C-alpha cells in the first residue's frame, strides 16, 4: 500500500500525520474535523491548534513510499513525530495503540 507522511504547518508550529489519501483531501479532513469540534460535534485532535488563528495552514509531503502494512506506516509517522517539535500529543505505536508524547512508558 502506498502511504504518505505529511506535515501540517503555519509560522508557529506543525503537526505530523500519515495518510493514504491525497494531501489536499487529508488537509480538508483536518479542517472539517476542526469545524465539527468548534460546533461541539466531534472529538479533539491536536492538529486543531494550527487552525485556531486566521493564519494559513499549509501541508507538506515529508515522505511517500510503499508500506507492507498500516502498522509500518504508523511506525514511520512516530519517527517523524519524535524528530519534529510538533503539537502531536500522541505517538502511534501500532495496531491502533497510542502513547502520549511525553510518556515514560
C-alpha positions as CSV (number, residue, x, y, z in Angstrom):
1,X,0.0,0.0,0.0
2,X,1.2,3.5,-0.8
3,X,1.3,5.8,2.2
4,X,2.4,9.4,2.9
5,X,3.9,11.1,5.9
6,X,2.9,14.7,6.0
7,X,3.4,17.9,7.9
8,X,0.6,20.5,8.5
9,X,2.2,23.8,9.5
10,X,1.9,27.5,10.0
11,X,4.6,30.0,11.1
12,X,4.3,28.9,14.7
13,X,4.1,25.1,14.8
14,X,3.4,21.9,13.0
15,X,1.5,18.6,13.2
16,X,2.8,15.3,11.7
17,X,0.4,12.7,10.3
18,X,0.1,9.8,7.9
19,X,-2.4,9.1,5.2
20,X,-3.1,7.0,2.1
21,X,-5.2,9.9,0.6
22,X,-4.2,12.8,-1.5
23,X,-2.8,15.6,0.7
24,X,-5.5,18.1,-0.1
25,X,-8.1,15.6,0.9
26,X,-6.4,14.9,4.2
27,X,-6.0,18.6,4.9
28,X,-9.7,19.2,4.3
29,X,-10.4,16.3,6.7
30,X,-8.5,18.2,9.4
31,X,-10.4,21.4,8.6
32,X,-13.7,19.6,8.7
33,X,-12.8,18.0,12.0
34,X,-11.9,21.3,13.5
35,X,-15.2,22.9,12.4
36,X,-17.1,20.0,13.9
37,X,-15.1,20.2,17.2
38,X,-15.8,24.0,17.3
39,X,-19.5,23.2,17.0
40,X,-19.4,20.5,19.7
41,X,-19.9,17.7,17.2
42,X,-16.5,16.0,17.3
43,X,-13.5,15.0,19.3
44,X,-10.2,16.8,19.8
45,X,-7.2,16.4,17.6
46,X,-4.0,18.3,18.4
47,X,-3.8,19.4,14.8
48,X,-6.6,21.8,15.6
49,X,-4.1,24.1,17.4
50,X,-2.9,25.2,13.9
51,X,-6.4,26.3,12.9
52,X,-7.2,28.4,16.0
53,X,-6.0,31.7,14.4
54,X,-6.6,33.2,11.0
55,X,-3.1,32.2,9.7
56,X,-3.0,29.9,6.7
57,X,-2.2,26.3,7.4
58,X,-0.2,24.5,4.7
59,X,0.5,20.8,4.1
60,X,3.8,19.4,3.0
61,X,4.7,15.8,1.9
62,X,7.6,14.5,4.0
63,X,7.8,11.0,2.6
64,X,5.8,8.8,0.3
65,X,6.5,5.1,-0.2
66,X,5.1,1.6,-0.3
67,X,4.4,0.0,3.1
68,X,3.7,-3.7,3.8
69,X,1.2,-2.8,6.5
70,X,-0.5,0.3,8.0
71,X,1.4,-0.5,11.2
72,X,4.6,0.1,9.2
73,X,3.3,3.5,8.1
74,X,2.4,4.4,11.7
75,X,5.9,3.4,12.9
76,X,7.4,5.8,10.4
77,X,4.9,8.5,11.4
78,X,6.1,8.0,15.0
79,X,9.7,8.6,14.0
80,X,8.8,11.9,12.3
81,X,6.8,13.0,15.4
82,X,9.9,12.4,17.6
83,X,12.1,14.3,15.1
84,X,10.0,17.4,14.8
85,X,9.0,19.9,17.5
86,X,5.3,19.5,16.8
87,X,1.9,19.7,18.6
88,X,1.1,16.0,18.3
89,X,0.1,14.9,21.8
90,X,0.1,11.1,21.0
91,X,2.5,8.9,19.1
92,X,1.1,5.9,17.2
93,X,2.8,2.7,18.3
94,X,0.9,0.3,16.1
95,X,-2.3,-1.8,15.9
96,X,-4.5,1.2,16.9
97,X,-2.5,1.8,20.1
98,X,-1.0,5.2,21.0
99,X,1.0,6.7,23.8
100,X,1.2,10.2,25.0
101,X,4.1,12.2,23.5
102,X,5.8,12.8,26.9
103,X,5.0,9.4,28.4
104,X,7.8,7.5,30.1
105,X,6.4,4.1,29.2
